[in-house]
Amino acid sequence: MRGARGAIAIFVGLAISAVFTYLAVRNVDLELFWDALHESNLWWLAPALALVAAGTLIRAWRWQFLFYAHTRPPLPALIRALIVGQFFNSILPARGGEVARIVVLHQETRTSRVETLGTAVVERLYDVVTLLLMLFVATPFLPDVDWLRRATILGSALGVLVVVGVVVVDRWGVRPVRFVLKPLTRFRRITLEHVDRAAANLIQGLGALHRPHMALPAFFLTIASWLVLAASFWCVLEAFHLNLGYDAAVLMLIMTTLALVIPSAPGGLGVFEAGGVVALRAFGVDDSTALSCTVVLHALTLFPFLIAGYVVLHGHTRRLRRAAQESA
């Protein structure tokens, strides 16, 4: 039964990717697409790649601040777990890398998996709120298109939901989580003690939602990471001689990142390209050039993590094997 559900999820993701791929390529002239690629100055990819690496390091540092001081894992372990997570996000559907990085961090540092899950939830909330904040700030400098106004309204509604969640966690603490998890005790091996411990660990992982000494540095690091990644996107725009400003890079970053929330094929194939084309279309870039630029950008944010993730994962498995031999 579980295998059937997995197969259905994969099929749905592939179908969604196929639809978005069609939307991205339907107005593309292949000759113009290749011309834009051939005429690009790919030397710009060197600083773009360096900025992607810097953004990843900042995000790992941000992740560290989401843990309480007494459970905070060392930064190298967080970097390795984050890279492995990105690796599996690139090859698995439904962002399976989120589970992988929780498992890897637990194996390396024995950090509570439930607490780490809580920090991952906070990460996603911070990311979405920061992207929407960047969109609000950039809106006066962006082209006047209808979908931007709709995105602003949607962002406002999401911001209200986040505020409600913060108030609930701050006021009632572990009780709402315990109430939600309590039905799990119907399973034979799950006791009320297990539920209480899981609820406490999850609330601990959500600490950065309502603890200012954790929230402020994590939030500013979140902003810094996205600004650095936007600079990387701008380098790719420069490689294609589009003569667009940093605001175009910000909009492209927001559109492609939020597009990855949509269930799709591994690596966000299709949805990433559709998001990039829509963003550049707002600046008058033809779809053929926009798709060429977006494909290069997608490769820049995908293949380095495939290579680095494979190397890190290989080292991780060797350490686990060595530890098992030493304890035998």
C-alpha positions in Angstrom: 0.0 0.0 0.0 2.8 2.4 0.9 4.6 1.5 -2.4 1.4 2.3 -4.3 1.1 5.7 -2.6 4.7 6.5 -3.4 4.2 5.6 -7.0 1.1 7.8 -7.2 3.1 10.7 -5.6 5.9 10.3 -8.2 3.4 10.1 -11.1 1.6 13.3 -9.8 4.9 15.1 -9.5 6.0 14.1 -13.0 2.6 15.1 -14.4 2.8 18.6 -12.7 6.4 19.0 -14.0 5.2 18.1 -17.5 2.5 20.8 -17.4 4.8 23.5 -16.1 7.5 22.5 -18.6 4.9 22.9 -21.4 4.0 26.4 -20.0 7.7 27.3 -20.0 8.5 26.2 -23.5 5.3 26.8 -25.5 6.4 30.2 -26.8 10.1 29.4 -27.1 12.0 29.5 -30.4 14.7 26.9 -30.2 17.0 28.9 -32.5 16.8 32.0 -30.2 17.2 29.8 -27.2 20.5 28.4 -28.4 21.7 31.8 -29.7 21.2 33.3 -26.2 23.1 30.4 -24.7 26.0 30.7 -27.2 26.3 34.4 -26.8 26.3 34.3 -23.0 29.5 35.1 -21.1 29.7 32.0 -18.8 32.7 33.5 -16.9 30.0 35.1 -14.8 29.1 31.7 -13.5 32.3 31.7 -11.4 31.2 34.5 -9.0 27.6 33.1 -9.2 28.8 29.7 -7.9 30.9 31.4 -5.2 27.8 33.3 -4.0 25.7 30.1 -4.0 28.4 28.5 -1.7 28.4 31.6 0.5 24.6 31.5 0.8 24.7 27.9 1.7 27.2 28.5 4.5 25.1 31.4 5.8 22.0 29.1 5.8 23.9 26.5 7.8 24.9 29.2 10.3 21.3 30.3 10.5 20.2 26.7 11.2 22.6 26.6 14.1 20.9 29.6 15.7 17.5 27.8 15.6 18.7 25.3 18.3 18.9 26.2 22.0 22.5 26.6 23.2 22.6 23.3 25.1 21.5 21.2 22.1 23.2 23.3 19.4 25.1 21.0 16.9 28.5 22.0 15.6 28.5 24.0 12.4 30.5 21.5 10.3 27.9 18.8 11.0 25.1 21.2 10.0 26.9 22.1 6.8 27.2 18.4 5.9 23.6 17.7 6.8 22.4 20.7 4.7 24.4 19.6 1.7 23.1 16.0 1.9 19.6 17.4 2.2 20.1 19.5 -1.0 21.5 16.4 -2.7 18.4 14.3 -2.0 16.1 17.2 -2.8 17.6 17.1 -6.2 17.0 13.4 -6.9 13.9 12.6 -4.8 10.3 14.0 -5.2 8.4 15.7 -2.5 11.5 17.3 -1.0 12.7 14.1 0.5 16.0 15.8 1.4 14.3 17.4 4.4 14.0 14.0 6.0 17.6 13.0 4.9 19.2 16.0 6.6 17.3 15.3 9.8 18.5 11.7 9.8 22.2 12.6 8.9 22.3 15.2 11.7 21.0 12.7 14.2 23.5 10.1 13.1 26.4 12.5 13.5 25.4 14.4 16.6 22.6 12.4 18.2 20.4 15.6 18.0 16.8 14.9 18.6 15.1 14.2 15.3 11.8 15.8 16.5 13.6 18.9 17.6 15.4 19.1 14.3 12.1 18.7 12.5 10.9 21.8 14.5 13.9 23.8 13.4 13.2 22.7 9.8 9.6 24.0 10.1 10.9 27.3 11.5 13.4 27.5 8.6 10.7 27.2 6.0 8.6 29.9 7.8 11.5 32.3 8.0 12.3 31.7 4.3 8.7 32.3 3.1 8.3 35.4 5.3 11.7 36.8 4.2 10.9 36.2 0.5 7.5 37.9 0.9 9.2 40.8 2.8 11.7 41.2 -0.1 8.8 41.2 -2.5 7.0 44.0 -0.6 10.2 46.1 -0.4 10.9 45.6 -4.1 7.4 46.1 -5.4 7.8 49.9 -6.0 10.7 49.1 -8.3 9.1 46.2 -10.2 7.0 46.3 -13.3 3.3 46.8 -12.8 1.8 43.4 -13.5 -1.4 41.9 -12.1 0.0 38.8 -10.6 2.4 40.8 -8.4 -0.6 42.4 -6.7 -2.2 39.0 -6.2 1.0 37.7 -4.7 1.1 40.6 -2.3 -2.4 39.8 -1.1 -1.5 36.1 -0.7 1.6 37.0 1.2 -0.3 39.2 3.6 -2.7 36.3 4.4 0.3 34.0 5.0 1.9 36.5 7.3 -1.3 36.6 9.4 -1.2 32.8 9.7 2.4 32.9 10.8 1.6 35.5 13.5 -1.3 33.3 14.8 1.1 30.3 15.0 3.7 32.3 16.9 1.0 33.5 19.4 -0.3 29.9 19.9 3.2 28.6 20.6 4.1 31.5 22.9 0.9 31.3 24.9 0.1 27.6 25.2 3.5 26.0 24.6 3.5 22.2 24.4 -0.3 21.7 25.0 -1.6 22.2 21.4 1.2 20.0 20.1 0.4 17.3 22.7 -3.3 17.5 21.7 -2.5 17.0 18.0 -0.1 14.1 18.6 -2.2 12.3 21.3 -4.1 10.2 18.7 -0.8 8.5 17.9 -1.1 6.6 21.2 -3.6 4.3 19.5 -0.7 2.6 17.9 0.7 -0.2 20.0 4.3 1.0 20.4 3.5 4.6 21.0 2.8 5.6 24.6 1.7 8.9 26.2 5.2 9.3 27.4 6.5 9.1 23.8 4.0 11.7 22.8 4.9 14.0 25.7 8.6 13.7 24.9 8.0 14.3 21.1 5.8 17.3 21.8 8.5 18.8 24.2 11.2 18.3 21.6 9.1 19.8 18.8 8.3 22.9 20.9 12.0 23.2 21.7 12.7 23.1 17.9 10.2 25.8 17.4 11.9 28.0 20.0 13.1 30.5 17.4 9.5 31.4 16.7 9.1 33.2 20.0 12.5 33.6 21.7 14.0 36.9 20.6 17.6 35.9 21.4 17.2 33.1 18.9 14.8 34.7 16.4 16.7 38.0 15.7 20.1 36.5 14.6 18.3 33.7 12.7 16.0 36.2 10.9 18.9 38.5 9.9 20.9 35.6 8.7 17.9 34.4 6.6 17.7 37.9 5.0 21.5 37.8 4.4 21.3 34.4 2.7 18.6 35.4 0.3 20.3 38.7 -0.6 23.5 36.7 -1.4 21.6 34.2 -3.5 19.9 37.1 -5.3 23.3 38.5 -6.1 24.2 35.1 -7.6 21.0 35.3 -9.8 22.1 38.7 -10.9 25.4 37.4 -12.0 23.6 34.9 -14.3 21.5 37.7 -15.7 24.7 39.6 -16.5 26.0 36.5 -18.2 23.2 36.8 -20.7 23.7 40.6 -21.2 20.1 41.4 -20.1 21.1 44.7 -18.5 18.6 44.2 -15.7 19.0 45.4 -12.2 19.2 43.7 -8.8 15.4 44.0 -8.6 15.0 41.6 -11.5 17.3 39.1 -9.8 15.2 39.4 -6.6 11.9 38.8 -8.4 13.5 35.8 -10.3 14.7 34.4 -7.0 11.3 34.7 -5.4 9.4 33.2 -8.3 11.7 30.2 -8.7 11.9 29.5 -5.0 8.2 29.7 -4.4 7.6 27.6 -7.5 9.5 24.8 -5.8 6.8 24.5 -3.2 4.6 23.0 -5.9 4.8 19.1 -5.9 6.9 18.2 -8.9 9.6 16.0 -10.3 13.0 15.7 -8.5 14.9 19.0 -8.6 11.9 21.0 -9.4 12.2 20.3 -13.1 9.7 22.4 -15.0 8.3 24.4 -12.2 11.6 26.2 -11.7 11.8 27.0 -15.4 8.2 28.3 -15.5 8.9 30.5 -12.5 12.0 32.0 -14.1 10.3 32.6 -17.5 7.3 34.4 -15.8 9.7 36.6 -13.7 11.8 37.7 -16.7 8.7 38.1 -18.9 7.6 40.9 -16.5 10.8 42.8 -17.5 10.1 42.4 -21.3 12.6 39.5 -21.8 11.4 37.2 -24.6 10.6 33.7 -23.5 13.4 32.1 -25.5 16.1 34.1 -23.9 14.4 33.8 -20.5 14.3 30.0 -20.7 17.9 29.8 -21.8 18.9 32.0 -18.8 16.7 30.0 -16.4 18.0 26.6 -17.5 21.6 27.8 -16.8 20.5 29.2 -13.4 18.8 25.9 -12.6 21.9 24.0 -13.5 24.0 26.3 -11.3 21.7 25.6 -8.3 21.4 21.9 -8.9 24.6 20.2 -10.2 27.0 21.6 -7.6 24.9 20.1 -4.8 24.7 16.8 -6.7 28.5 16.6 -6.7 29.1 18.0 -3.2 26.3 15.9 -1.8 27.7 12.7 -3.2 31.1 13.5 -1.8 29.7 14.4 1.7 27.3 11.4 1.7 30.2 9.1 0.9 32.3 10.5 3.7 29.3 10.2 6.1 28.7 6.5 5.3 32.4 5.8 5.8 32.3 7.4 9.2 29.2 5.4 10.2 30.9 2.2 9.0 34.1 3.0 11.0 32.1 3.8 14.1 30.1 0.5 13.8 33.4 -1.4 13.5 34.9 0.3 16.5 31.8 -0.4 18.7 31.7 -4.1 17.6 
